[in-house]
Amino acid sequence: MRVPRWAECLLSGPTQQLSSETATAPQDPLTGLPPRSMLAELLTETRLQGQLPKTVSLLVVNLDRFKLVNDLCGHAAGDQVLRVAAERLRRTTDEHMRLLHLGGDEFALLVPHMRGDGMAESLARRILDTVSLPIDVCGRVVDVGASVGFAVDESGTSAATDLLRAACIAMSRAKRDGGGAFCAFEPSMDVDLRDRAALEDDLRSGIQRGEIIAYYQPIFSLRSADLVGFESLARWNHPQRGMLDPGTFIPIAEDLDAINDLCFTLLRQACRDLRSWPAHLTLSINVSPIQICDPDLPLRLLQILYAGGIAPGRLIVEITESALVRDVELARATITSLRNAGVKVALDDFGTGYSSLHHLRELQFDRIKIDRSFIEALDGFAGSKIVKAIVDLGQSLGMPVTAEGIETLEQATMLSNLGCTYGQGFLFGRPLPPAATLRMVIELEDDPNLLRAVGQN
């Protein structure tokens, strides 16, 4: 079974202890820190400090967006980021702690402390704050960030490899939950890790076998009740686990660098389905934060559209604000290229990011999608005021607003009265497989009645 990249440390063999007679401890030439091979020896040294036996925690630090720096700025820039990260980690330590470079974008920190004093958690928070500060690399400011996992040895008997394995598992959990966080190891995580490794193996082959399929959720005009398009949502028809939603496998695809394969496979399928729909219906697709920073994305999307005989104007690319935080300039270039080719671009989950207005000012979008959390609060005074403000903002900028997560007729009516242009949600229809989607299109063409669509639920 293939072991994920972020857990390569789990396969490392027993560390080799250096002879106490060695004059100079080895150092990693890039960071000046002790390498992975010193872990067992430094763990022993840490345990022997002081008069009283102490608990030792091992923290593993992984840089969240290091690969993106390497891909976009080159390996020299990546080396610079590693040196800066190493120096920042040094500043978080004291003379009792031991810092190592495990290799690549991973570091380890051995911390002696008293049992139950919260030292590991406190240090992890300090590391996240320090490492997450912007870094100036080759004239470009990048926000790398980090994920931290730690394991605690209270008995003083854990082998270095076992402690490292546990800390790596906890780090992978922090990264899987979105990064920029820390996590303590729990035994149940070991089972989860093995399950994830199995899913990773299955995902690559599943993409090739066509197990990932596109479902389509309808989008209606709130004024005319006309069907205007569909949003494509990925579903994995796993041969053993059944139908899996995207929250289960999209993060795995991103970690495996398989997100492009997945996205383009789904788009090719969607183009085949789209040819059976009336020409006025649009297709909305989601692209990940990793993809929006890829300068080749517009060309790849257009190649698939042209090969499928689909006009670029029928495609709407939805981008979340988290994608823009990574690198606004790269996102700007991608958005400009897409719009110049006729593809529309929507800002998804509007209102959940910390700089929504900044992004609307700096970047050109064709649509705004209101996050479902605001629709859920629509019946409250503050909720309706916020939605009204977003709708008015969209109108002033010439950007139609789509509300997602509509579940009741009351919500649809309120949104229409507030001036919201489009709506989608369980009220109008759940995501459907291609055949059912086509049947819905045909029925609505014959009888374009909103209540009929609602009645299908």
N, C-alpha and C positions, 0 to 999 in steps of 0.2 A: 504494500500500500504506500502510495506516495505521501511523504510528510510535507506539510505546508512550509512555505519559505520562512514564515515568521516563527516556525518552531524547529528550525534546523538544529538549534542548540540541543534539542532533545536526543539527537542521534550521536552527539559527540561521545567519543569513548572516554574512559577514565582519564582524568587529567594527570599529567606527569609531574611529580614533585621534583623540584630542583634540589640539588645537593646543597646543604647548608654551607658547604665550603666554596660555593660559587661566589666569586668576588663581586660581580655586578649582576643584579637581577635583569632579566630581559625586558625590553620595552618595545611597544608597538612604535614603529618609526614614524607613523603619521601623527599620532596623538601624544606620544611620549608616556603612555600609560602601560602598566603591566598587561600582558596578553591573557587570553583565556587559559593557557597552560599553567598560569600561576594561581588559579582559583583555589585549588586544594591547599596549597602552602599558605596563602593569605588567609584562608578560613581558619586554619590552625593557629596562625599568629593572632587573629582577632579573638579567638576563644581564650587565649592565654593572657590577654591584657588584664591588668589589675589584680586585686586580691580575691574578689568575689566572683563566683561563676555567673556569667551573664548570658542572656538570650542573644542570639545573633540572627538578624534578618538579612536576607539577600534581596536587593532590589534590582530588577532588570528594566532598563530604560531603552525604549525603541522610538526612533524619530518617526513621526507620523507621515510626513510627505517628502521623505528623502529621495525616493525614486523619481518623483516628479522633478526635483531639482537636477538630478543627474540627467534625466531625459531632455529637459528643456535648456539647461545651462551648461551641460558637459560635466565630465568627471572631475576636472580641476575645481569647478565650483562646488561639487559634492565634497571633495576633500577639504575645501575651506570650511564648509558647513560642519563637517566632523570635528575639525580643529576648534571651531568656535564652541560647539556643543561640549567638547571635552573640557575646555577652559571654564565654561559656565558650570559644569558639574563639579569641577574642582572647587569652585567658590562655595558650593553648598556643603562641602565636607569639612570635618575637623580632623585633628591628628589621630583620632582613634578609629577612623573609618578607612576603608580600602576601596579605591576606585580602579576598575579594570575596563579595557576595551575588548569586548567579546568578539568583535569583528563586524565588518559592514557598518550598519547604523545602530548597533546595539552596544550598550554599556552595562556594567554591573557594579553594584555598590554593596560592600559588606559593612553592616552597622551593628556594633555591640550596644546593648541597652538593657535596662531592667525590664523584667516581665510586666506586661500590661501598662507600660508608661506611654503608649501611643507614639513612640518615636518614629516608627516606620511610616505611619500615616502622615505625621507632620512633615517628615523629610520628603515624602512623595509629593505632597502639595507644594513644597518649596521648589522641588525640581521642576514640576510642571510650570510654575510661574516663571522660573528663570529661563528654562529652555525655550519656552513659547514666545519670548520676546523676538521681534523682527530681527532678521540678519541681513546685512548689506553684502550681497554677493555679486561681484563683477558689475557693479552699477545698478543692480536690481535688488529691491527689498523683497525678501521672501519670509513667509510665516511657516515655519516647519512644524513646530509643536512636537509633542511627545506623548507616549503612553507608558505607564509604569505598572509593573506587576511585582508583588513581593511575597516571599515565603518566610516563615518564622521557624527557627530551630530552637526550641526551648530545652531540649534534652542534652544538647551538646554532642550528639552522636550521629547526626545526619551526615551522609556522605555528600561531598561537594556536588557530584553529578545529580544526586537526588534533589538537593536543594535548588540547584539551577533549573532542573526540569520543572519543578513546581512553580518557581518564579516565572518561568517562560510561559507556562500555561495561564497563570494569572494575567500576565502582560497581554497575551493573545485575547483574553476575555475583555480587557479594557479597550483594546484596539477594535475588537469586533463590535463593541457597544458604541463605536463612533470616534474613538480616540480622544486625546486631550483629557484623559482621566487616569485614575489609578485603581488597582483592584488587588485584594488579598487572596491568596490561594485557599481554596476549599477542596476537599477530596472529590466532591461531586464533579468538579471541573475536569478531572481526568477522563471521566466517562464522556463528558460533552466534547472534549478534544478529539477523542477517538471517533465519535459520531460525526464531527465536522470533517475530519480527515476522510472518512468514508464518503461524505457528501461531495467533497472536492473531487475525489476520483470519479464519482458518478457524473458530476456536472460536465466535465470536459467531454466525456463520451456521449452524454445526454444531448449536448448541443449538436454534435455531429449526427446523432441518430434522429434528430428532429423531435425530441421529447419536450422541448421548450416551445410553447405555442402562444400565439397572440389571442387574447380575449379583447372585446371592444365594449366600452361603456358609452352610451349615447349622450350627446350634447344638444340641448334644445335652445332655441331663441325664447326668452322669457316673455317677449312681447307678442310674437306671432304664433308661438307654440309649434314652429316648424323645426324639424330635425335638421341640424346644420353640420353635424360631423360626429366623429367618435374619437375617444382616447384609447390608444393601444396599451394594454396592460399584460405583462408577461405572466404566464402560468406554466409550471413544470409538472407534467404528467409523469411522475416518477413510477417506474414499474413495480416497486415494492411499497413505497410510502404513500402512493396516491397523489392527488393534486396538491401542489405546494404553491403558496403565494410568494410574491417577489421579495418580501421582507426576509424570507428564509435563504434565498440563493443569490440575490443581487450583490450583497456584501461579499459573498464568497467569490463571485465572478470578478469583482473589483480586485480582491486580494490576489487572485490567480492571473491577473492581467488578461482575463478572458471577456471583459465587459464589451469590448468592441465586437468580438465574434458573436456574442449574444445579441447585441443591439442590431448589427447588420443582418444577422440571420432572421430576426423578427421583422425587420423592415422589408426584406425581400418577400417574406410571407405576406406582410400587410399590403404590399404593392399588388400582389396577385389578387388579394381579396378586394382591394380598392377598385380594381378594374370592373368589378361587378356592381359597384354602387353608382348612383347618379353622379354626374360630373361636378355638381355643386357641393357635394359632401367633402369635408376635410378630414385629415388624419392627424391626430396629435400624438407625438412620441416624447418620452422622457429621456434625457441624456444625463449621465452621471457627472459629478464634479470633475472626475478624472478626464472624461471625454471632452468637456468644454474647453479644456486647456490644451487640447491636441490640435495643432494647426492644420493637420490633414483631415480633420473631421468633415468640414464642408464639402471637400472634393469627394470623399468616400460616400457621403449621403447622396450627393447629386448623381454620382455614377450609378447608384442603385435605383434612384428615381428614373433616370433616363433609360436604363436597361429594362425597367418594368413598365415603361411607357406612361409614367405619371408626371403631370405638370408640377413643377416645384411649388407653385402657388397653392396646391392642395395640402402641403405638409406644414404642420406647426410644430416647432421644436420647443419643448418646455424645459426651462432652466430654473433650478432652485437657487435661492440666494446664497446657500452654502457654497455653491460652485463659484460664485463671483468673489467670495472672500479669499479664495485661494490665490487668484491672480487676475485682477480686474483688467489689466492691459491685454493679456492673452484672451480673456473672455470677450473683450471689446473687438479684437481682431476676428474671432470666430463669428460673433454675432453680425458684424459688418459684412463678412463674406457671405453668410447665409442670406441676409436680407438683400444684398446686391444680386443674388441669384434668384430671388423671388420667393424664397422660403420665409415664412413668418416665424417670429420668435416671441414666446410668451414668458413672462416672469412668474414662476409657479410659487405657491405657498406665500403669497405676498403678505407682509405684516409680521412674519415670524423671525425675520432677520434683524440684525441690529442696525442696519444702515439702508433700509428700503428706499427712503427718499433720495439718498445719495446715489444709489444705483439707477433710479429712474432719471435722475438729472444727468448722470454721466453716460448712460448707455441708451441705445434706441431699441425699444420693444414695440411689438405690434399689439400685444394683449397683456392684461394682468389677470392672474387667477387668485381669488381670495381664499386664504386657507380655511379649511373646514372648521377649525376651532372658532372662528368668528361667526360662522353660520349657526353653530350649536348655541351660541350666546345671543342670537338675533332677537329673541323675544324679550331680552332685557333692555333697559333704557340705554345703557352704555354700549351694549353690543350693536344696537341699531344705529347709534350715532357713529360708531367706528366704521361700520359698513357703508353708511351714507357718505362719510368723508372719503373713503377709498373710491367709491363709485364716482363721486364728484371730481376727485383727483384724476381718475382715468379719463373722464369726459373732457376735462380741461387740457389734457395732454393728447387727446385724440386716440386713446387706447381703450377699446372695448373691454369690459370687465366680465370675467366668468366666475361664477360662484360654484364651488364644489362641495359635495357632502349634503346636498339638499335631500331631506327625507320626508317632508310634509308639504301639503298644499299651502298651508299657512306661510311657511318659509318662502315658497316659490312666489306667492302673491306679494308678500312684503318686499322681496328682492325686486320684483318687477316694478312695484310702486316706487321703490328707491332709485330706479333707473338702471339697475343691473342688466346687462345685455344678454348674457348666456348663463345656462345652468346645467349642472349634471349632478347625479346622485341616485340613491336607491329609489327615490320617488319616480324617476323617469325610466329607470332600468338598471339592473345589475350588469356587470361585465358578462358578455356572452361569447361563446365560441363562434367561429366564422359562419357556420351554416345557420345558426340561430340569428346571428346578426343580419345576414342577408334576408331571412324571412321577415325580420322586423322592418327592414328597409322597404321591402315590397309591400307589406301591409300598410305602412304609413304613407307610402306613395298613393295607395288606393284610397285610404281614409286618413288624411293628415289631422287627426284629432288628438289633442294632448291627453284627454281623459282615457282614450283607448290605450295609449302608451302606458299611462299610469296603471290601468287595469291589468296589464300583463304581469304585474308583480303579484 
